[in-house]
Amino acid sequence: MARKVVILGASGRDFHNFNVFYRDNPNYRVVAFLQTQIPGISGRRYPPSLAGSLYPDGIPVLSMDYLEEIVKTYGVEEAVLAYSDLTYSELGSVLSRVTSLGLTFKILGPMDTMLESIKPLIAVTGVKTGAGKSMVSREVALELKKRGLRVGVVRHPMPYGDLEKSVVQSFHSFEDLDRYNATIEEREEYEHYLRLGFPVYAGVDYGRILRVLESENDIILWDGGNNDWPFYKPDFMITVADAMRPGIEVSSFPGEVNLRMCDAVIINKVDQARPGAVEKIKENIKSRNPNAYISLGESVVTVDNPKLIEGRRVLVIEDSPTVTHGGAPYAAGYVAALKHGAQPVDPRPFATSFFQKIYEEYPHIGPVLPSTGYRPEQLKELEETIRRAPVDAVVLGTPSDITRLIKLDKPVVRVEFKLKIIEGPTIKEYVDMFMEKARKKVL
């Protein structure tokens, strides 16, 4: 008899794990996807067209709040963890909740979930959301482009809309963002690549996405979401650690998995680190992965119009995942504001009810506003919170140009951040290592 399973996720790895392990597996029946982290995305169904012949009615997508009820009603026997950005304390809490119900707790590892490509594939991962993966990935992409190679960037899934319309998404222009109704969270990850001329791929079915990637590109670059490990097997893997959060590289899941699996670690933001932090991170890296190369990097932060914020009161908007489930109190926007003599204003007194709930759920957030906007009603609350704030300007720390989605009644300065390697192998040297390891694959 088929074993009854629930998959715990956040509209990302949960769908991927189902597709590659459970979809056509007669030994299991997935009763439901139970989701966390992302506001307002439960209550959907994983459609029959994606679920396969074993699931003619599809699979319900519900909130994690229904775990106990679903287990009792349907006699569930296993719960499979398929989301990231967990501290070990949070991981232990989920494990205890699941096993206290009598269930088997399971995590599918890389051997069961990584797909292999015929094209050279380099991956950039992180120990925690907000470590600075994207600035590393951009430099990798630009170095490969210098060599005359077509680079396709594949992102971790963020299918918050119609799943059947999101099976394979290929972004080649800003118009494609509108065509797919991309959220702010998706635009934050895609826009900077599009500006540089790189296509971005995402969606729901990463087997189908891989076939498109291989047909259109010479090199595949996995720019991982959160601190998840790659869906594709890399020929070379770089993991980014955060000098501002020493210890998180060995106290987060699956961040430590990335640390142990990678070929190289870039400790980012060393210019913002507390005394002794970088050495502590180096010790942790060497204790878990003594063969990994180590580089130190600075996050060079600039704004496009510094005079607009010097000595002024400003509202800082940061990318949502970094300061919510990523656990960072602030990010590049706040750093840029202080660097240019601005006075950040705490947005909490002016927050709408939706954002008040976010601050309650994530009390570690500093005096910044998360750019949360998964749905139109959330975008309206973001716009209203910005309107209420008594400031002279907005510092836009998110890579997404949110002015394309909402109306702002205040001047905006945009923040840019760029990686600068100050010690250890450079991005060029890492790309050389990657190309050497992948030389047997067809270019």
The 8 nearest C-alpha neighbors of each residue, nearest first, counted from 0:
[[1, 2, 26, 27, 25, 3, 28, 76],
 [2, 0, 26, 27, 28, 3, 25, 24],
 [1, 3, 27, 28, 26, 0, 4, 76],
 [4, 2, 75, 28, 76, 27, 29, 30],
 [5, 3, 29, 77, 75, 78, 30, 28],
 [4, 6, 78, 31, 30, 29, 32, 79],
 [7, 5, 79, 32, 78, 33, 13, 80],
 [8, 6, 33, 80, 81, 34, 79, 32],
 [7, 9, 82, 81, 34, 13, 10, 33],
 [8, 10, 34, 35, 11, 82, 36, 37],
 [11, 9, 8, 13, 158, 14, 157, 12],
 [12, 10, 156, 13, 9, 14, 157, 15],
 [11, 13, 15, 81, 14, 16, 82, 8],
 [12, 14, 81, 8, 16, 11, 15, 6],
 [13, 15, 17, 12, 16, 11, 18, 10],
 [16, 14, 12, 18, 17, 13, 19, 11],
 [17, 15, 13, 19, 18, 14, 20, 12],
 [16, 18, 21, 14, 15, 20, 22, 19],
 [19, 17, 15, 22, 16, 20, 14, 21],
 [18, 20, 16, 17, 15, 112, 21, 22],
 [21, 19, 17, 16, 18, 22, 24, 111],
 [20, 22, 17, 24, 23, 18, 19, 27],
 [23, 21, 18, 17, 24, 50, 51, 20],
 [24, 22, 21, 25, 51, 53, 52, 20],
 [23, 25, 21, 26, 22, 27, 20, 28],
 [26, 24, 27, 23, 1, 28, 53, 21],
 [25, 27, 1, 24, 2, 0, 28, 21],
 [28, 26, 2, 1, 25, 3, 24, 29],
 [29, 27, 3, 1, 2, 4, 30, 26],
 [28, 30, 4, 5, 31, 3, 27, 6],
 [29, 31, 5, 4, 28, 3, 58, 32],
 [32, 30, 59, 5, 58, 29, 60, 33],
 [31, 33, 60, 6, 5, 7, 61, 34],
 [34, 32, 63, 7, 61, 62, 60, 6],
 [33, 35, 8, 9, 62, 63, 7, 61],
 [34, 36, 9, 63, 37, 8, 62, 33],
 [37, 35, 9, 38, 324, 34, 8, 323],
 [36, 38, 35, 9, 40, 39, 34, 373],
 [39, 37, 40, 36, 373, 35, 41, 374],
 [38, 40, 41, 37, 373, 374, 42, 159],
 [41, 39, 38, 159, 37, 42, 43, 34],
 [42, 40, 61, 62, 60, 43, 39, 34],
 [41, 43, 61, 60, 40, 44, 59, 62],
 [42, 44, 60, 41, 59, 45, 61, 40],
 [45, 43, 59, 60, 58, 46, 57, 42],
 [44, 46, 58, 57, 59, 50, 60, 47],
 [45, 47, 57, 48, 49, 44, 50, 58],
 [48, 46, 57, 50, 55, 49, 56, 51],
 [47, 49, 46, 50, 51, 163, 57, 55],
 [50, 48, 47, 46, 51, 45, 163, 57],
 [49, 51, 47, 54, 57, 48, 46, 22],
 [52, 50, 53, 49, 54, 47, 22, 48],
 [51, 53, 54, 55, 50, 23, 47, 22],
 [54, 52, 51, 55, 23, 50, 22, 25],
 [53, 55, 57, 52, 56, 51, 50, 47],
 [56, 54, 47, 57, 52, 53, 51, 50],
 [57, 55, 54, 47, 58, 46, 50, 44],
 [56, 58, 47, 46, 54, 45, 55, 50],
 [57, 59, 45, 44, 31, 60, 56, 30],
 [60, 58, 44, 31, 45, 61, 43, 32],
 [61, 59, 32, 43, 44, 42, 41, 31],
 [62, 60, 41, 33, 42, 34, 32, 59],
 [61, 63, 34, 64, 33, 41, 65, 35],
 [62, 64, 33, 34, 65, 66, 35, 61],
 [65, 63, 62, 66, 67, 33, 61, 34],
 [64, 66, 63, 68, 67, 62, 69, 61],
 [67, 65, 69, 63, 68, 64, 70, 33],
 [68, 66, 70, 69, 65, 71, 100, 64],
 [67, 69, 71, 65, 70, 66, 72, 73],
 [70, 68, 72, 66, 71, 67, 73, 65],
 [71, 69, 75, 67, 74, 68, 73, 72],
 [70, 72, 68, 69, 74, 73, 67, 75],
 [73, 71, 69, 70, 74, 68, 75, 67],
 [74, 72, 75, 70, 71, 69, 30, 3],
 [73, 75, 70, 71, 72, 76, 3, 69],
 [74, 76, 70, 3, 73, 4, 77, 5],
 [75, 77, 102, 3, 4, 103, 74, 2],
 [78, 76, 103, 4, 102, 104, 75, 5],
 [77, 79, 5, 104, 4, 6, 105, 103],
 [80, 78, 105, 6, 106, 7, 104, 81],
 [79, 81, 7, 106, 82, 6, 105, 78],
 [82, 80, 8, 13, 12, 7, 79, 6],
 [83, 81, 8, 12, 9, 80, 13, 7],
 [82, 84, 85, 227, 226, 253, 252, 225],
 [85, 83, 226, 252, 127, 225, 325, 324],
 [86, 84, 252, 251, 83, 89, 90, 87],
 [85, 87, 251, 89, 88, 250, 252, 90],
 [86, 88, 90, 89, 251, 250, 91, 85],
 [87, 89, 91, 86, 90, 92, 85, 250],
 [90, 88, 92, 86, 91, 87, 85, 93],
 [89, 91, 87, 93, 92, 88, 85, 86],
 [92, 90, 94, 88, 89, 93, 87, 95],
 [91, 93, 89, 95, 90, 94, 96, 88],
 [94, 92, 96, 90, 95, 91, 97, 89],
 [95, 93, 91, 97, 92, 96, 98, 90],
 [96, 94, 92, 98, 97, 93, 99, 91],
 [95, 97, 93, 99, 94, 98, 92, 100],
 [96, 98, 94, 95, 99, 100, 102, 93],
 [97, 99, 102, 101, 100, 95, 96, 94],
 [100, 98, 101, 96, 97, 95, 102, 94],
 [101, 99, 98, 97, 102, 96, 67, 70],
 [100, 102, 98, 99, 103, 97, 76, 77],
 [103, 101, 98, 76, 77, 100, 97, 104],
 [102, 104, 77, 98, 78, 76, 105, 101],
 [103, 105, 78, 77, 79, 102, 98, 94],
 [106, 104, 79, 78, 80, 103, 107, 77],
 [105, 107, 80, 79, 108, 81, 104, 78],
 [106, 108, 111, 105, 112, 109, 79, 16],
 [109, 107, 110, 111, 106, 112, 113, 228],
 [108, 110, 112, 113, 111, 107, 228, 230],
 [109, 111, 108, 112, 113, 107, 114, 232],
 [112, 110, 109, 108, 107, 113, 20, 19],
 [111, 113, 109, 110, 16, 19, 108, 230],
 [114, 112, 231, 230, 109, 232, 110, 111],
 [113, 115, 231, 232, 230, 112, 116, 206],
 [116, 114, 232, 231, 113, 117, 233, 118],
 [117, 115, 118, 114, 231, 119, 232, 120],
 [116, 118, 440, 119, 115, 441, 213, 120],
 [117, 119, 116, 440, 218, 120, 441, 213],
 [120, 118, 218, 437, 440, 219, 234, 117],
 [119, 121, 219, 233, 234, 220, 218, 118],
 [122, 120, 235, 220, 233, 234, 236, 221],
 [123, 121, 221, 236, 220, 233, 237, 222],
 [122, 124, 237, 222, 238, 236, 221, 223],
 [125, 123, 238, 223, 239, 237, 132, 226],
 [126, 124, 239, 226, 238, 127, 132, 240],
 [125, 254, 127, 248, 226, 240, 239, 255],
 [128, 126, 226, 125, 254, 130, 84, 225],
 [127, 129, 325, 225, 321, 130, 226, 125],
 [128, 130, 321, 131, 325, 127, 327, 330],
 [131, 129, 241, 128, 240, 127, 132, 239],
 [130, 132, 129, 133, 134, 239, 135, 267],
 [133, 131, 135, 134, 239, 130, 125, 136],
 [132, 134, 136, 135, 131, 137, 222, 188],
 [133, 135, 137, 136, 132, 131, 418, 417],
 [136, 134, 132, 138, 133, 137, 139, 418],
 [135, 137, 133, 139, 138, 134, 132, 140],
 [138, 136, 140, 134, 139, 135, 133, 141],
 [139, 137, 141, 135, 140, 136, 142, 134],
 [138, 140, 136, 142, 137, 141, 426, 143],
 [139, 141, 137, 143, 138, 142, 136, 144],
 [142, 140, 144, 138, 143, 139, 137, 145],
 [143, 141, 145, 139, 144, 140, 138, 427],
 [144, 142, 140, 146, 145, 141, 148, 139],
 [143, 145, 141, 148, 147, 146, 142, 140],
 [146, 144, 142, 143, 147, 141, 148, 140],
 [147, 145, 144, 143, 148, 142, 141, 149],
 [146, 148, 144, 145, 149, 143, 150, 142],
 [149, 147, 144, 146, 143, 217, 150, 218],
 [148, 150, 217, 216, 218, 144, 151, 147],
 [151, 149, 218, 216, 219, 148, 217, 152],
 [150, 152, 219, 198, 216, 220, 199, 218],
 [153, 151, 220, 199, 221, 219, 200, 198],
 [154, 152, 200, 221, 199, 201, 220, 222],
 [153, 155, 222, 201, 223, 200, 156, 221],
 [154, 156, 224, 223, 201, 157, 153, 11],
 [157, 155, 11, 202, 201, 158, 154, 203],
 [156, 158, 159, 11, 10, 155, 185, 202],
 [159, 157, 160, 156, 202, 10, 165, 162],
 [158, 160, 157, 40, 161, 373, 10, 162],
 [159, 161, 158, 162, 165, 180, 164, 40],
 [162, 160, 164, 163, 165, 159, 158, 43],
 [161, 163, 165, 164, 160, 158, 166, 203],
 [164, 162, 165, 161, 166, 46, 49, 48],
 [163, 165, 162, 161, 166, 167, 160, 179],
 [166, 164, 162, 202, 163, 167, 168, 203],
 [165, 167, 203, 202, 204, 163, 164, 162],
 [168, 166, 202, 165, 208, 201, 203, 169],
 [169, 167, 201, 202, 200, 165, 170, 166],
 [168, 170, 200, 199, 171, 167, 201, 198],
 [171, 169, 199, 175, 198, 172, 200, 168],
 [170, 172, 198, 169, 175, 193, 199, 173],
 [173, 171, 174, 175, 170, 193, 176, 198],
 [172, 174, 176, 175, 177, 193, 171, 190],
 [173, 175, 177, 172, 176, 178, 171, 170],
 [174, 176, 178, 173, 177, 172, 170, 179],
 [177, 175, 173, 181, 174, 179, 178, 180],
 [176, 178, 180, 174, 175, 179, 181, 173],
 [179, 177, 175, 176, 180, 174, 181, 173],
 [178, 180, 181, 177, 176, 175, 168, 165],
 [181, 179, 177, 178, 176, 182, 160, 175],
 [182, 180, 176, 179, 185, 177, 186, 183],
 [181, 183, 185, 184, 373, 186, 372, 180],
 [184, 182, 186, 185, 372, 187, 399, 181],
 [183, 185, 187, 182, 186, 188, 319, 372],
 [186, 184, 182, 187, 188, 183, 181, 189],
 [185, 187, 183, 189, 188, 399, 190, 184],
 [188, 186, 399, 398, 184, 185, 189, 183],
 [187, 189, 186, 185, 190, 184, 191, 398],
 [190, 188, 186, 192, 191, 187, 185, 193],
 [189, 191, 193, 192, 186, 187, 188, 194],
 [190, 192, 194, 193, 189, 195, 398, 188],
 [193, 191, 195, 197, 194, 190, 189, 196],
 [192, 194, 196, 190, 195, 197, 191, 172],
 [193, 195, 191, 192, 196, 190, 197, 172],
 [196, 194, 192, 193, 197, 191, 141, 137],
 [195, 197, 193, 194, 192, 198, 171, 172],
 [198, 196, 192, 193, 195, 199, 151, 150],
 [199, 197, 171, 151, 170, 152, 193, 196],
 [200, 198, 152, 170, 153, 169, 151, 197],
 [199, 201, 153, 169, 168, 152, 170, 154],
 [202, 200, 168, 154, 156, 153, 167, 155],
 [201, 203, 167, 166, 165, 168, 156, 158],
 [202, 204, 166, 165, 205, 156, 167, 158],
 [205, 203, 166, 206, 207, 202, 208, 167],
 [206, 204, 208, 207, 209, 203, 15, 202],
 [205, 207, 209, 208, 204, 210, 114, 19],
 [206, 208, 210, 209, 205, 204, 211, 167],
 [207, 209, 205, 211, 206, 210, 167, 212],
 [210, 208, 212, 206, 207, 211, 205, 213],
 [209, 211, 213, 207, 212, 208, 214, 206],
 [210, 212, 214, 208, 209, 213, 215, 207],
 [213, 211, 209, 215, 210, 214, 216, 208],
 [212, 214, 210, 211, 215, 216, 209, 118],
 [213, 215, 211, 212, 216, 210, 217, 209],
 [214, 216, 212, 213, 211, 217, 151, 149],
 [217, 215, 149, 218, 213, 150, 151, 212],
 [216, 218, 149, 442, 148, 150, 118, 219],
 [219, 217, 150, 119, 216, 120, 118, 149],
 [218, 220, 120, 151, 150, 152, 119, 221],
 [221, 219, 152, 121, 122, 120, 151, 153],
 [220, 222, 122, 153, 223, 152, 123, 121],
 [223, 221, 123, 154, 153, 220, 122, 136],
 [224, 222, 124, 155, 221, 154, 123, 229],
 [223, 225, 155, 226, 227, 222, 154, 128],
 [224, 226, 128, 227, 84, 127, 83, 223],
 [227, 225, 127, 125, 254, 126, 128, 84],
 [228, 226, 83, 225, 253, 224, 223, 229],
 [227, 229, 257, 124, 226, 230, 253, 223],
 [230, 228, 231, 223, 227, 232, 221, 113],
 [229, 231, 113, 114, 112, 228, 232, 205],
 [232, 230, 114, 113, 229, 115, 233, 116],
 [231, 233, 115, 113, 114, 230, 234, 229],
 [234, 232, 120, 235, 121, 122, 236, 231],
 [233, 235, 120, 121, 437, 436, 119, 433],
 [236, 234, 121, 233, 433, 262, 122, 237],
 [235, 237, 122, 261, 262, 121, 123, 233],
 [238, 236, 123, 263, 264, 261, 262, 122],
 [237, 239, 124, 264, 125, 123, 261, 258],
 [238, 240, 125, 265, 264, 266, 132, 130],
 [241, 239, 266, 126, 130, 267, 265, 125],
 [240, 242, 130, 267, 243, 244, 266, 268],
 [243, 241, 272, 269, 244, 268, 245, 267],
 [244, 242, 272, 241, 245, 271, 268, 273],
 [245, 243, 242, 241, 247, 246, 276, 272],
 [246, 244, 276, 247, 242, 280, 243, 241],
 [245, 247, 248, 249, 250, 244, 280, 279],
 [246, 248, 250, 249, 245, 251, 244, 126],
 [247, 249, 126, 246, 255, 250, 254, 251],
 [250, 248, 255, 247, 246, 251, 283, 254],
 [251, 249, 247, 87, 248, 86, 246, 255],
 [250, 252, 86, 254, 87, 85, 247, 249],
 [253, 251, 254, 85, 86, 255, 84, 83],
 [252, 254, 256, 255, 227, 251, 83, 226],
 [255, 253, 126, 252, 251, 257, 226, 256],
 [254, 256, 258, 249, 257, 253, 248, 252],
 [257, 255, 253, 259, 254, 258, 260, 252],
 [258, 256, 260, 254, 255, 259, 261, 228],
 [257, 259, 255, 256, 260, 261, 238, 254],
 [258, 260, 288, 256, 257, 287, 261, 255],
 [261, 259, 257, 258, 256, 262, 288, 236],
 [260, 262, 236, 263, 237, 258, 259, 257],
 [261, 263, 291, 236, 237, 235, 292, 260],
 [264, 262, 292, 291, 237, 261, 293, 238],
 [265, 263, 238, 293, 239, 237, 292, 266],
 [264, 266, 294, 239, 295, 267, 293, 240],
 [267, 265, 240, 295, 241, 239, 296, 242],
 [266, 268, 296, 241, 269, 297, 242, 265],
 [269, 267, 297, 298, 270, 271, 242, 296],
 [270, 268, 272, 242, 271, 297, 267, 296],
 [269, 271, 268, 297, 272, 298, 296, 242],
 [272, 270, 269, 268, 243, 273, 242, 297],
 [273, 271, 243, 269, 242, 270, 276, 274],
 [272, 274, 276, 275, 271, 243, 242, 277],
 [275, 273, 276, 272, 277, 278, 271, 279],
 [274, 276, 278, 277, 273, 279, 272, 280],
 [277, 275, 279, 278, 273, 274, 245, 272],
 [276, 278, 280, 279, 275, 242, 281, 269],
 [277, 279, 281, 280, 275, 276, 282, 283],
 [280, 278, 282, 276, 277, 281, 275, 283],
 [279, 281, 283, 277, 282, 278, 245, 284],
 [280, 282, 278, 284, 279, 283, 285, 277],
 [283, 281, 279, 285, 280, 284, 286, 278],
 [284, 282, 280, 286, 281, 285, 279, 287],
 [283, 285, 281, 287, 282, 286, 288, 280],
 [284, 286, 289, 288, 282, 283, 287, 281],
 [285, 287, 283, 284, 288, 289, 282, 281],
 [288, 286, 284, 285, 259, 289, 283, 258],
 [287, 289, 259, 285, 290, 284, 291, 286],
 [288, 290, 285, 291, 286, 287, 284, 292],
 [291, 289, 288, 292, 262, 285, 263, 287],
 [292, 290, 263, 262, 289, 288, 293, 264],
 [291, 293, 263, 264, 262, 290, 294, 424],
 [294, 292, 264, 265, 263, 423, 291, 295],
 [295, 293, 423, 265, 422, 424, 266, 264],
 [296, 294, 266, 422, 265, 421, 420, 267],
 [297, 295, 420, 267, 419, 421, 266, 268],
 [296, 298, 268, 419, 269, 270, 267, 418],
 [297, 299, 418, 268, 417, 416, 300, 419],
 [298, 300, 417, 416, 297, 418, 301, 419],
 [299, 301, 416, 415, 335, 298, 417, 331],
 [302, 300, 415, 414, 335, 416, 299, 303],
 [303, 301, 414, 413, 304, 305, 415, 412],
 [302, 304, 413, 412, 305, 414, 301, 415],
 [305, 303, 306, 302, 307, 412, 413, 308],
 [306, 304, 307, 308, 302, 339, 303, 309],
 [307, 305, 309, 308, 304, 339, 310, 303],
 [306, 308, 305, 304, 309, 392, 412, 311],
 [307, 309, 311, 341, 306, 305, 310, 392],
 [310, 308, 340, 341, 306, 311, 339, 307],
 [309, 311, 341, 340, 308, 342, 312, 339],
 [312, 310, 308, 341, 309, 342, 313, 391],
 [311, 313, 342, 390, 391, 343, 341, 344],
 [314, 312, 343, 392, 390, 393, 391, 342],
 [313, 315, 393, 344, 343, 394, 390, 316],
 [316, 314, 394, 367, 332, 393, 333, 368],
 [315, 317, 368, 395, 396, 367, 369, 370],
 [318, 316, 396, 397, 369, 370, 332, 319],
 [319, 317, 397, 370, 369, 321, 320, 396],
 [318, 320, 369, 370, 371, 321, 322, 323],
 [321, 319, 323, 322, 325, 324, 318, 128],
 [322, 320, 325, 129, 128, 319, 323, 327],
 [321, 323, 327, 326, 325, 320, 319, 328],
 [324, 322, 320, 325, 326, 321, 319, 361],
 [323, 325, 326, 320, 322, 84, 321, 36],
 [326, 324, 321, 128, 323, 322, 320, 327],
 [325, 327, 324, 322, 323, 328, 321, 363],
 [326, 328, 322, 329, 325, 321, 364, 129],
 [329, 327, 364, 365, 363, 322, 326, 330],
 [330, 328, 327, 365, 322, 333, 367, 364],
 [329, 331, 332, 333, 317, 334, 327, 328],
 [332, 330, 334, 333, 396, 335, 300, 329],
 [333, 396, 331, 335, 334, 330, 315, 317],
 [332, 334, 336, 335, 331, 330, 315, 329],
 [335, 333, 331, 337, 332, 336, 338, 330],
 [334, 336, 338, 332, 333, 337, 300, 331],
 [337, 335, 333, 341, 339, 338, 334, 332],
 [338, 336, 340, 339, 334, 335, 341, 333],
 [337, 339, 335, 336, 340, 334, 341, 333],
 [338, 340, 337, 336, 309, 341, 335, 305],
 [341, 339, 309, 337, 310, 338, 336, 342],
 [340, 342, 310, 309, 336, 311, 308, 337],
 [341, 343, 312, 311, 313, 344, 310, 340],
 [344, 342, 313, 314, 312, 341, 315, 345],
 [343, 345, 314, 313, 346, 342, 312, 366],
 [344, 346, 366, 347, 367, 343, 348, 314],
 [347, 345, 349, 348, 344, 350, 368, 366],
 [346, 348, 350, 349, 345, 355, 358, 366],
 [349, 347, 346, 350, 345, 388, 355, 351],
 [348, 350, 347, 346, 387, 388, 384, 351],
 [351, 349, 384, 347, 354, 355, 348, 346],
 [350, 352, 354, 353, 384, 355, 380, 349],
 [351, 353, 355, 354, 356, 350, 380, 357],
 [354, 352, 356, 355, 351, 357, 380, 377],
 [353, 355, 357, 356, 351, 352, 350, 358],
 [354, 356, 352, 358, 357, 353, 350, 351],
 [357, 355, 359, 354, 353, 358, 360, 352],
 [356, 358, 354, 360, 359, 355, 361, 353],
 [357, 359, 361, 355, 362, 356, 360, 354],
 [360, 358, 356, 357, 362, 361, 355, 354],
 [359, 361, 357, 358, 362, 356, 323, 355],
 [360, 362, 358, 363, 359, 323, 357, 364],
 [363, 361, 358, 364, 359, 360, 365, 357],
 [364, 362, 361, 328, 365, 326, 327, 358],
 [365, 363, 328, 362, 322, 361, 329, 358],
 [364, 366, 328, 367, 329, 363, 345, 362],
 [367, 365, 345, 346, 344, 364, 343, 368],
 [368, 366, 315, 365, 316, 345, 346, 369],
 [367, 369, 316, 317, 315, 346, 370, 366],
 [370, 368, 319, 317, 371, 316, 318, 367],
 [371, 369, 319, 318, 317, 316, 372, 368],
 [372, 370, 319, 369, 373, 377, 183, 184],
 [371, 373, 378, 377, 374, 183, 370, 182],
 [372, 374, 182, 371, 377, 183, 375, 184],
 [373, 375, 377, 372, 376, 378, 182, 39],
 [376, 374, 378, 377, 379, 373, 372, 380],
 [377, 375, 379, 378, 374, 380, 372, 373],
 [376, 378, 372, 380, 374, 379, 375, 381],
 [377, 379, 372, 381, 375, 376, 380, 382],
 [380, 378, 382, 376, 377, 381, 383, 375],
 [381, 379, 383, 377, 382, 378, 384, 351],
 [380, 382, 378, 384, 379, 383, 377, 385],
 [383, 381, 379, 385, 380, 384, 405, 378],
 [382, 384, 386, 380, 385, 381, 379, 387],
 [385, 383, 350, 387, 381, 386, 382, 351],
 [384, 386, 382, 383, 388, 387, 381, 407],
 [387, 385, 383, 384, 388, 382, 408, 407],
 [388, 386, 384, 385, 349, 383, 389, 350],
 [387, 389, 385, 386, 390, 349, 384, 346],
 [390, 388, 387, 391, 386, 312, 344, 313],
 [391, 389, 312, 313, 392, 388, 314, 344],
 [390, 392, 312, 313, 311, 409, 389, 393],
 [393, 391, 410, 313, 409, 390, 411, 314],
 [392, 394, 411, 314, 313, 315, 395, 410],
 [395, 393, 315, 412, 411, 314, 396, 332],
 [394, 396, 413, 316, 397, 414, 412, 393],
 [397, 332, 395, 317, 414, 316, 331, 394],
 [396, 398, 318, 317, 399, 395, 187, 316],
 [399, 397, 187, 396, 400, 191, 190, 188],
 [400, 398, 187, 397, 186, 401, 190, 183],
 [399, 401, 402, 403, 398, 397, 186, 187],
 [400, 402, 403, 404, 399, 405, 183, 397],
 [401, 403, 405, 404, 400, 406, 407, 399],
 [404, 402, 401, 400, 405, 406, 399, 177],
 [405, 403, 401, 402, 406, 378, 400, 183],
 [404, 406, 402, 403, 382, 401, 407, 378],
 [407, 405, 402, 408, 382, 404, 403, 401],
 [406, 408, 409, 405, 402, 382, 386, 385],
 [407, 409, 386, 406, 410, 385, 382, 392],
 [408, 410, 392, 407, 411, 393, 391, 386],
 [411, 409, 392, 393, 412, 408, 391, 407],
 [412, 410, 393, 392, 394, 409, 413, 395],
 [413, 411, 394, 304, 395, 303, 393, 302],
 [414, 412, 395, 302, 303, 394, 411, 396],
 [413, 415, 302, 396, 301, 395, 332, 412],
 [416, 414, 301, 300, 302, 413, 417, 398],
 [417, 415, 300, 299, 298, 301, 414, 418],
 [416, 418, 299, 298, 134, 419, 300, 415],
 [417, 419, 298, 297, 134, 299, 296, 135],
 [418, 420, 297, 296, 421, 298, 417, 299],
 [421, 419, 296, 295, 422, 425, 297, 418],
 [420, 422, 296, 295, 419, 423, 297, 294],
 [423, 421, 295, 294, 420, 424, 296, 425],
 [422, 424, 294, 293, 295, 425, 421, 420],
 [425, 423, 428, 294, 429, 426, 422, 293],
 [426, 424, 428, 427, 420, 429, 423, 294],
 [425, 427, 429, 428, 430, 139, 424, 138],
 [428, 426, 430, 425, 429, 431, 142, 139],
 [429, 427, 431, 425, 426, 430, 424, 432],
 [428, 430, 432, 426, 431, 427, 433, 425],
 [429, 431, 433, 427, 432, 428, 434, 426],
 [432, 430, 428, 434, 429, 433, 435, 427],
 [433, 431, 429, 435, 430, 434, 436, 428],
 [434, 432, 430, 436, 235, 435, 431, 437],
 [433, 435, 437, 431, 436, 432, 438, 430],
 [434, 436, 432, 438, 433, 437, 431, 430],
 [437, 435, 433, 434, 438, 432, 234, 235],
 [436, 438, 434, 119, 435, 439, 440, 234],
 [437, 439, 435, 440, 434, 436, 441, 119],
 [440, 438, 437, 441, 436, 435, 119, 442],
 [439, 441, 438, 437, 118, 119, 442, 117],
 [440, 442, 118, 439, 117, 438, 119, 217],
 [441, 217, 440, 118, 119, 218, 438, 148]]
